[in-house]
Amino acid sequence: MDFASPVNETLMGPDVARSPAIAAYLISDQFQSPLALGVTTFLTAIVSFLAYQLYRPPVHKQSPAFISDSLPILGSFGFITRHWSFWQGAMKESKTGNFSFWLGKKHVVGVSGTAARKMFYEHPNLDLVTAQILLCFGTHFWPPIHEIFSPTGNRIRNNTHFLRTLLGFMKTAKLERCLPSLIKDARTEYEELLPKNPSGVVNSPELWRTIFRQNARLFLADDIANDPKLFERACSHLDVTLHTFTPFYALCHWLPEPGMIRRRLARRGMQRITRELYQSRMKNGTIYKDDPLQTMIDNGDSEDYITEFCVSAAFITTTNAHIIVAQMVNTMAIHTDWQEKVYREIVAAANRHSRDKEALLVDRLSSIPLSTWETAFPSLELCLEEVVRVWTSFASGRYNASPEPIPIPGSDEVIPGYTFAVYNSTELNFNEKLYPRPTKFDPMRFTEGRQEYKQEPHGFFGWGTGVHPCAGMRWAKLQQFIIVAHALALYKWTSCDVDGKPDPYAAQRQGLDADLDSDKPFALPPAYCKMEPRQRA
């Protein structure tokens, strides 16, 4: 039986189909032409690609309902570019306070409310590290996730090579070894501000290099902190990873957008610096016998582990800290009453420990021991808590690393297995019940007798909470105290415009709820401050 006959007749008609010569000619002409074959292959590839991108895998039947704010292929692009208004829109659509959306092919579940927040921060199967794939900035391009971030052993917390190494560098003995250099870094950088800015006007978000120099000294290598050329080289790479926003990365990893290319090149640049230092030390040794890099080498860490740790630590330890220090300086300039309270605490601490009462205040700061730096500035700590509250308002991600669905309290919905979940801490940080008048700068809300945020579990998110608290909180606070103390010891600060004219509306313009929808969350708006050298104190 000729099974091809009906097909041939259907495609080419009975007369043509009965003529093998004509059929062969047509087949050859239509299907073997290089141009036709190329066009057909190209169109087939395009259709297949679009079909694959448009396809969405089935989801668990108890997943929260999907929202309408979505685009073909990309999914909910607003989650990336309109953080808070996207969230508010999703909440209006949701009947339960929870919702689903797509980021490319990733199914993401948004949760809200007190009970869901508790589950989100406490559930042991919700993994923080894997969820960083949702970030559109930084130095990591996961998957695959490097081994130094993989849990090992039976410890629940601090169970990765990265965290154990990081915490080792923040032990008291290490901090005391570095303290004189950390103090010198802050003093030198801020003493140089006025010569570099004769008008006395600085834009506080540009003051981040002090943060990185100190972090390099504590977590990377003294070579980077001490060598001006190497430091500038590292800064140029870190600047890209800190401030380059790639909105399509969380949606389509394969898309070679320019920002992603710059981020990858910057990561390679930091890797190259670390490897050069490692190889030089392995060959020639070093004068820095106790710095972080040498400590890791002496511990037997591999070049690969050391490189990944240094590249990651450079970004992780600087990303939030460089935002907070800019806002701390800006806050001192705007709220001069608090600036004066903090300044008096700095003077008192210096006087308690300095033998030379006639020395400049900035000289006396070097006499303050570590224990005093960590405990002697209650007003400064209150201001820091308030600034941290506001500037940790964003969507946090987790990943259900198990195949089992996680019930969402207060509903019959679940976070399916192997699915991402997000919670937006803006809902918490600007909650009128927990933070009355939340857009007002009010450090006193953290004092005994207030602390309204303690009415609910995990009412303060600023330093992390639940099973993933901020591992670097000790150094993060100490660093802010050292830098702000030197800034105030050297200068009086006032808020101004770009020309140095006083800005009487700075407090209103600061607007603690501003930029919640910024599509460049780490490119801070200008915050101009004017420095006036202090008289002898």
C-alpha positions as CSV (number, residue, x, y, z in Angstrom):
1,M,0.0,0.0,0.0
2,D,1.3,3.4,-0.9
3,F,0.8,5.5,2.2
4,A,2.3,8.5,0.6
5,S,-0.3,8.8,-2.2
6,P,-3.1,10.4,-0.2
7,V,-0.7,12.9,1.3
8,N,0.8,13.7,-2.1
9,E,-2.6,14.2,-3.6
10,T,-3.6,16.4,-0.8
11,L,-0.6,18.6,-0.9
12,M,0.1,18.8,-4.7
13,G,-3.1,17.7,-6.4
14,P,-3.8,14.5,-8.3
15,D,-2.1,15.3,-11.5
16,V,1.1,16.4,-9.9
17,A,1.1,13.6,-7.5
18,R,0.9,11.0,-10.3
19,S,4.0,12.5,-11.9
20,P,7.1,11.5,-10.0
21,A,9.3,13.8,-12.1
22,I,7.1,16.8,-11.4
23,A,6.7,16.0,-7.7
24,A,10.5,15.5,-7.3
25,Y,11.1,18.8,-9.0
26,L,8.6,20.7,-6.8
27,I,10.0,19.0,-3.6
28,S,13.5,19.9,-4.7
29,D,12.5,23.5,-5.5
30,Q,10.5,24.1,-2.4
31,F,12.3,22.2,0.3
32,Q,15.9,22.0,-0.8
33,S,16.6,25.6,-1.7
34,P,19.2,27.0,0.7
35,L,17.3,30.2,1.1
36,A,14.0,28.6,1.7
37,L,15.5,26.1,4.1
38,G,17.2,28.8,6.0
39,V,14.0,30.9,6.3
40,T,12.0,27.9,7.3
41,T,14.5,26.9,10.0
42,F,14.7,30.5,11.3
43,L,10.9,30.8,11.5
44,T,10.6,27.4,13.1
45,A,13.2,28.4,15.7
46,I,11.5,31.7,16.4
47,V,8.1,30.1,16.8
48,S,9.6,27.3,19.1
49,F,11.4,29.9,21.2
50,L,8.3,32.1,21.6
51,A,6.2,29.0,22.4
52,Y,8.7,27.9,25.0
53,Q,8.8,31.4,26.6
54,L,5.1,31.8,26.6
55,Y,4.6,28.4,28.2
56,R,4.0,28.4,32.0
57,P,4.3,25.2,34.0
58,P,1.2,24.0,36.0
59,V,1.1,25.2,39.6
60,H,-0.3,23.8,42.8
61,K,-4.1,24.0,42.9
62,Q,-3.9,25.8,46.3
63,S,-1.5,28.5,45.1
64,P,-2.9,32.0,45.6
65,A,-4.7,33.5,42.6
66,F,-2.6,35.2,40.0
67,I,-2.8,38.9,39.6
68,S,-3.6,40.7,36.4
69,D,-0.5,43.0,36.4
70,S,1.5,40.8,34.0
71,L,3.0,40.9,30.5
72,P,3.5,38.0,28.0
73,I,6.9,36.3,28.5
74,L,8.2,38.8,31.1
75,G,5.5,38.3,33.7
76,S,5.0,41.0,36.4
77,F,7.6,43.5,35.4
78,G,6.1,46.0,37.9
79,F,7.5,43.9,40.7
80,I,11.0,45.0,39.5
81,T,10.2,48.6,38.6
82,R,7.3,49.7,40.9
83,H,8.1,48.0,44.1
84,W,5.5,49.4,46.4
85,S,2.7,50.5,44.1
86,F,2.9,47.0,42.4
87,W,2.5,45.5,45.9
88,Q,-0.4,47.7,46.7
89,G,-2.2,46.9,43.4
90,A,-1.7,43.2,44.0
91,M,-3.1,43.5,47.5
92,K,-6.2,45.3,46.2
93,E,-6.9,42.4,43.8
94,S,-6.2,39.7,46.4
95,K,-9.1,38.4,48.5
96,T,-6.8,36.7,51.1
97,G,-3.8,39.1,51.2
98,N,-1.7,36.6,49.2
99,F,-1.2,36.4,45.5
100,S,0.8,34.7,42.7
101,F,2.6,36.2,39.8
102,W,5.2,35.2,37.2
103,L,8.8,36.5,36.9
104,G,9.7,35.0,33.5
105,K,9.0,31.4,34.2
106,K,9.4,31.6,37.9
107,H,6.2,31.2,40.0
108,V,6.4,33.7,42.9
109,V,3.9,33.9,45.8
110,G,3.5,37.1,47.7
111,V,2.4,37.0,51.3
112,S,1.2,39.6,53.7
113,G,-0.2,40.0,57.2
114,T,1.1,39.3,60.7
115,A,0.7,35.5,60.7
116,A,2.1,35.1,57.2
117,R,5.1,37.3,58.1
118,K,5.9,35.1,61.0
119,M,5.8,32.0,58.8
120,F,7.9,33.8,56.2
121,Y,10.7,34.7,58.6
122,E,10.6,31.5,60.7
123,H,9.9,28.5,58.4
124,P,13.1,26.4,58.1
125,N,12.4,25.3,54.5
126,L,12.3,28.9,53.2
127,D,15.8,29.5,51.9
128,L,17.3,33.0,51.7
129,V,20.3,32.3,49.5
130,T,18.5,30.7,46.6
131,A,16.0,33.6,46.5
132,Q,18.8,36.0,45.7
133,I,18.3,35.0,42.1
134,L,15.4,37.5,42.1
135,L,17.8,40.5,42.7
136,C,18.5,42.8,39.8
137,F,21.8,44.1,41.1
138,G,24.9,42.8,42.8
139,T,27.8,40.5,42.1
140,H,26.1,37.1,41.9
141,F,24.7,35.4,38.8
142,W,23.0,32.3,40.2
143,P,22.4,29.5,39.5
144,P,24.6,27.6,40.1
145,I,25.1,28.8,43.7
146,H,28.8,28.6,44.8
147,E,29.7,25.9,47.4
148,I,30.7,28.5,50.0
149,F,27.0,29.3,50.4
150,S,25.8,25.7,50.8
151,P,24.8,24.5,54.3
152,T,27.2,22.0,55.9
153,G,26.9,20.1,59.1
154,N,24.0,20.1,61.5
155,R,24.0,23.7,62.5
156,I,20.8,25.6,61.9
157,R,22.4,29.0,61.7
158,N,25.7,30.2,60.3
159,N,26.1,26.8,58.7
160,T,27.9,27.9,55.5
161,H,31.5,28.5,54.8
162,F,30.8,32.1,53.9
163,L,29.0,32.9,57.2
164,R,31.6,31.0,59.3
165,T,34.4,32.9,57.7
166,L,32.6,36.3,57.9
167,L,31.8,35.8,61.6
168,G,35.4,34.8,62.3
169,F,36.6,38.2,61.1
170,M,34.2,40.0,63.4
171,K,35.4,38.3,66.6
172,T,36.5,40.7,69.3
173,A,40.2,40.0,68.9
174,K,40.0,40.7,65.1
175,L,38.1,43.9,65.6
176,E,40.6,45.1,68.3
177,R,43.5,44.4,65.9
178,C,41.9,46.4,63.2
179,L,40.4,49.2,65.3
180,P,43.3,51.7,65.0
181,S,43.3,51.4,61.2
182,L,39.5,51.6,61.0
183,I,39.6,54.8,63.0
184,K,42.4,56.2,60.9
185,D,40.4,55.4,57.7
186,A,37.4,57.3,58.9
187,R,39.5,60.3,60.1
188,T,41.6,60.5,56.9
189,E,38.6,60.3,54.6
190,Y,36.6,62.9,56.4
191,E,39.6,65.3,56.9
192,E,40.1,65.2,53.1
193,L,36.5,66.2,52.4
194,L,36.9,69.9,52.9
195,P,40.1,70.2,50.8
196,K,38.4,68.2,48.0
197,N,35.2,70.3,48.4
198,P,36.3,73.9,49.2
199,S,32.7,75.1,49.1
200,G,32.0,72.8,52.0
201,V,29.1,71.1,50.1
202,V,29.0,67.4,49.6
203,N,26.4,65.0,48.3
204,S,26.2,62.4,51.1
205,P,25.5,59.3,48.9
206,E,28.9,59.9,47.4
207,L,30.6,59.2,50.8
208,W,30.6,55.4,50.4
209,R,34.2,54.8,49.8
210,T,35.1,55.0,53.5
211,I,32.7,52.1,54.0
212,F,34.4,50.0,51.4
213,R,38.0,50.8,52.6
214,Q,37.1,49.7,56.1
215,N,35.3,46.6,54.8
216,A,38.3,45.7,52.6
217,R,40.5,45.9,55.7
218,L,38.3,43.7,57.8
219,F,37.1,41.1,55.2
220,L,39.4,41.3,52.1
221,A,43.0,42.3,52.2
222,D,45.1,45.2,53.6
223,D,46.7,45.6,50.2
224,I,43.4,46.9,48.8
225,A,42.9,49.3,51.7
226,N,46.5,50.6,51.7
227,D,47.4,50.8,48.0
228,P,45.8,53.8,46.4
229,K,45.9,52.5,42.9
230,L,44.6,49.1,43.9
231,F,41.9,50.7,46.0
232,E,40.7,52.8,43.1
233,R,40.7,49.8,40.8
234,A,38.6,47.8,43.2
235,C,36.2,50.8,43.8
236,S,35.6,51.1,40.1
237,H,34.4,47.5,39.9
238,L,32.4,47.7,43.1
239,D,30.7,50.9,42.0
240,V,29.3,49.0,39.1
241,T,27.9,46.1,41.1
242,L,26.5,48.5,43.7
243,H,24.8,50.9,41.4
244,T,24.0,49.1,38.1
245,F,20.4,48.0,38.0
246,T,19.5,45.3,35.5
247,P,15.7,45.0,35.5
248,F,15.4,42.1,33.1
249,Y,17.8,39.8,35.0
250,A,15.2,38.3,37.3
251,L,12.9,37.7,34.4
252,C,15.1,36.5,31.6
253,H,18.7,35.5,32.6
254,W,19.6,34.9,29.0
255,L,18.9,38.4,27.9
256,P,22.3,40.2,27.3
257,E,21.2,43.7,28.5
258,P,24.1,46.2,28.8
259,G,23.8,46.5,32.6
260,M,24.2,42.8,33.1
261,I,27.3,42.8,30.9
262,R,28.8,45.6,32.9
263,R,28.0,43.7,36.1
264,R,29.6,40.6,34.9
265,L,32.7,42.4,33.8
266,A,32.9,44.2,37.2
267,R,32.7,40.8,38.9
268,R,35.5,39.5,36.8
269,G,37.5,42.5,37.7
270,M,37.1,41.9,41.4
271,Q,38.0,38.2,40.8
272,R,41.1,39.2,39.0
273,I,42.3,41.5,41.9
274,T,41.7,38.7,44.4
275,R,43.5,36.1,42.4
276,E,46.5,38.3,41.7
277,L,46.9,39.0,45.4
278,Y,46.5,35.3,46.2
279,Q,49.0,34.2,43.7
280,S,51.5,36.9,44.7
281,R,51.3,35.8,48.3
282,M,51.7,32.1,47.5
283,K,54.8,33.0,45.5
284,N,56.4,35.8,47.4
285,G,54.7,36.0,50.8
286,T,53.4,39.3,52.3
287,I,54.1,41.9,55.0
288,Y,50.4,41.6,56.1
289,K,50.6,38.5,58.3
290,D,47.2,38.9,60.0
291,D,44.9,40.3,57.4
292,P,41.8,38.4,56.2
293,L,43.4,37.1,53.0
294,Q,46.4,35.7,54.8
295,T,44.2,34.2,57.5
296,M,42.2,32.4,54.8
297,I,45.4,31.2,53.1
298,D,46.8,30.0,56.5
299,N,43.5,28.2,57.1
300,G,44.0,26.2,53.9
301,D,41.1,27.7,52.0
302,S,41.4,27.1,48.2
303,E,42.0,29.9,45.7
304,D,38.4,29.4,44.4
305,Y,36.9,29.7,47.9
306,I,38.9,32.7,48.8
307,T,38.1,34.4,45.5
308,E,34.4,33.8,45.8
309,F,34.4,34.9,49.5
310,C,36.2,38.2,48.8
311,V,34.1,39.1,45.7
312,S,30.9,38.4,47.7
313,A,32.0,40.0,50.9
314,A,33.0,43.2,49.1
315,F,29.5,43.6,47.8
316,I,27.5,42.2,50.7
317,T,29.2,44.2,53.5
318,T,29.0,47.4,51.5
319,T,25.6,47.4,49.8
320,N,23.4,48.4,52.7
321,A,26.1,50.1,54.8
322,H,26.9,52.6,52.1
323,I,23.2,53.6,51.9
324,I,22.8,53.9,55.7
325,V,25.9,56.0,56.2
326,A,24.7,58.5,53.5
327,Q,21.4,58.8,55.3
328,M,23.0,59.1,58.7
329,V,25.0,62.0,57.6
330,N,22.0,63.6,55.8
331,T,19.9,63.0,58.9
332,M,22.4,64.7,61.2
333,A,22.4,67.7,58.8
334,I,18.7,67.9,58.7
335,H,17.9,67.2,62.4
336,T,20.5,69.4,64.1
337,D,18.9,68.8,67.5
338,W,19.8,65.2,67.3
339,Q,23.2,66.1,65.8
340,E,23.9,68.1,69.0
341,K,22.8,65.2,71.3
342,V,25.1,62.8,69.4
343,Y,27.9,65.2,69.5
344,R,27.7,65.6,73.3
345,E,27.9,61.8,73.6
346,I,31.0,61.7,71.4
347,V,32.7,64.4,73.5
348,A,31.8,62.5,76.7
349,A,33.2,59.2,75.5
350,A,36.4,60.8,74.3
351,N,36.9,62.7,77.6
352,R,36.5,59.5,79.6
353,H,39.4,57.7,77.8
354,S,41.8,60.4,76.6
355,R,44.6,61.5,78.8
356,D,45.2,64.7,76.9
357,K,42.1,66.8,77.5
358,E,43.5,69.7,75.5
359,A,43.9,67.6,72.3
360,L,41.5,68.0,69.4
361,L,38.3,65.9,69.7
362,V,39.2,64.0,66.6
363,D,42.6,63.1,68.2
364,R,40.9,62.0,71.4
365,L,38.6,59.6,69.5
366,S,41.6,57.2,68.9
367,S,41.7,56.6,72.7
368,I,38.2,55.1,72.8
369,P,38.3,51.3,73.2
370,L,36.2,48.8,71.3
371,S,33.8,48.2,74.2
372,T,33.0,51.9,74.5
373,W,32.5,52.3,70.7
374,E,29.9,49.6,70.9
375,T,28.0,50.9,74.0
376,A,28.5,54.7,74.6
377,F,26.3,56.3,72.0
378,P,22.6,55.7,72.8
379,S,21.3,58.7,70.9
380,L,23.4,57.7,67.8
381,E,22.0,54.2,68.1
382,L,18.4,55.4,68.2
383,C,19.0,57.5,65.1
384,L,20.6,54.5,63.4
385,E,17.6,52.3,64.2
386,E,15.2,54.8,62.7
387,V,17.2,55.2,59.6
388,V,17.6,51.5,59.2
389,R,13.8,51.0,59.7
390,V,13.1,53.3,56.7
391,W,15.8,52.1,54.4
392,T,15.1,48.4,54.7
393,S,11.7,48.7,53.1
394,F,11.7,46.4,50.1
395,A,10.6,43.0,49.0
396,S,12.5,40.1,50.6
397,G,12.7,36.8,48.9
398,R,12.7,33.2,50.0
399,Y,12.6,29.8,48.2
400,N,10.7,26.8,49.3
401,A,13.6,24.4,49.0
402,S,11.5,21.3,49.7
403,P,9.0,19.5,47.5
404,E,6.2,19.9,50.2
405,P,3.9,22.9,50.0
406,I,4.0,25.3,53.0
407,P,0.5,26.4,54.3
408,I,0.0,30.1,54.5
409,P,-1.5,30.9,57.9
410,G,-4.9,32.4,57.9
411,S,-5.8,31.0,54.5
412,D,-6.3,27.7,52.7
413,E,-3.5,28.7,50.3
414,V,0.1,27.4,50.1
415,I,3.6,28.2,48.9
416,P,4.1,25.2,46.6
417,G,7.3,23.2,46.8
418,Y,10.3,24.6,44.8
419,T,8.6,27.9,44.5
420,F,9.7,31.5,45.4
421,A,8.0,33.6,48.0
422,V,8.2,37.3,48.8
423,Y,7.2,39.6,51.6
424,N,7.4,43.4,51.3
425,S,8.7,44.9,54.5
426,T,7.3,48.3,53.6
427,E,4.0,46.9,54.9
428,L,5.7,46.5,58.2
429,N,8.0,49.6,58.4
430,F,5.2,52.0,57.6
431,N,2.5,50.3,59.7
432,E,0.7,53.0,61.7
433,K,0.0,50.6,64.5
434,L,3.6,49.6,65.0
435,Y,5.2,52.9,63.9
436,P,2.8,55.8,64.7
437,R,3.3,58.6,62.1
438,P,5.7,56.3,60.2
439,T,7.0,59.0,57.8
440,K,8.1,61.2,60.6
441,F,11.7,61.0,61.8
442,D,11.2,59.8,65.4
443,P,14.1,57.9,67.0
444,M,12.3,58.0,70.4
445,R,10.0,55.3,69.1
446,F,12.8,52.8,69.9
447,T,13.0,53.9,73.6
448,E,11.7,52.0,76.6
449,G,8.0,52.9,77.2
450,R,7.4,53.2,73.4
451,Q,8.6,50.4,71.2
452,E,5.1,49.9,69.7
453,Y,6.7,47.6,67.1
454,K,6.9,44.9,69.8
455,Q,3.2,44.4,69.7
456,E,3.6,41.9,66.8
457,P,6.2,39.2,66.1
458,H,9.0,40.3,63.9
459,G,7.8,43.9,64.3
460,F,11.3,45.3,63.4
461,F,13.0,44.0,60.3
462,G,16.0,46.3,60.2
463,W,18.7,43.8,61.2
464,G,17.1,40.8,59.7
465,T,14.8,38.5,61.8
466,G,13.7,34.9,62.3
467,V,16.0,32.2,61.0
468,H,18.0,34.7,58.9
469,P,19.2,37.6,61.2
470,C,21.9,39.9,59.9
471,A,25.2,38.0,60.6
472,G,27.1,41.3,60.3
473,M,25.1,43.4,62.7
474,R,27.9,43.9,65.2
475,W,30.3,45.3,62.6
476,A,27.5,47.2,60.8
477,K,26.6,49.2,63.9
478,L,30.2,49.7,65.0
479,Q,31.1,51.0,61.5
480,Q,28.3,53.6,61.5
481,F,29.3,54.8,65.0
482,I,33.0,55.2,64.0
483,I,32.2,57.1,60.8
484,V,29.5,59.4,62.1
485,A,31.6,60.2,65.2
486,H,34.4,61.4,63.0
487,A,32.1,63.3,60.8
488,L,30.7,65.2,63.7
489,A,34.0,65.6,65.5
490,L,35.4,67.4,62.5
491,Y,32.4,69.4,61.2
492,K,29.0,70.9,62.0
493,W,26.6,69.7,59.3
494,T,23.6,71.5,57.8
495,S,21.3,70.6,55.0
496,C,21.6,72.7,51.9
497,D,21.0,72.8,48.1
498,V,23.7,72.1,45.5
499,D,25.0,75.7,45.8
500,G,25.3,75.5,49.6
501,K,22.2,77.6,50.4
502,P,20.3,76.5,53.5
503,D,17.4,74.2,52.7
504,P,14.6,75.0,55.2
505,Y,12.4,72.3,53.7
506,A,14.9,69.5,53.9
507,A,13.0,67.6,56.6
508,Q,9.8,67.6,54.5
509,R,11.8,66.9,51.3
510,Q,13.6,64.0,53.0
511,G,10.2,62.3,53.2
512,L,10.8,59.0,54.8
513,D,8.4,57.4,52.4
514,A,10.1,58.8,49.3
515,D,11.4,56.6,46.5
516,L,9.5,53.5,47.5
517,D,8.9,53.0,43.8
518,S,12.4,53.9,42.6
519,D,13.5,51.6,39.7
520,K,17.1,52.2,40.8
521,P,16.9,51.3,44.5
522,F,20.7,51.7,45.1
523,A,21.1,55.0,43.2
524,L,20.2,57.3,45.9
525,P,18.7,60.8,45.2
526,P,21.1,63.7,46.0
527,A,21.3,64.8,49.6
528,Y,23.4,67.9,49.8
529,C,25.0,68.8,53.2
530,K,27.3,71.6,54.1
531,M,30.3,71.2,56.4
532,E,31.6,73.8,58.8
533,P,34.8,73.0,60.6
534,R,34.4,72.8,64.4
535,Q,36.3,74.9,66.8
536,R,38.5,73.2,69.3
537,A,36.5,71.0,71.6
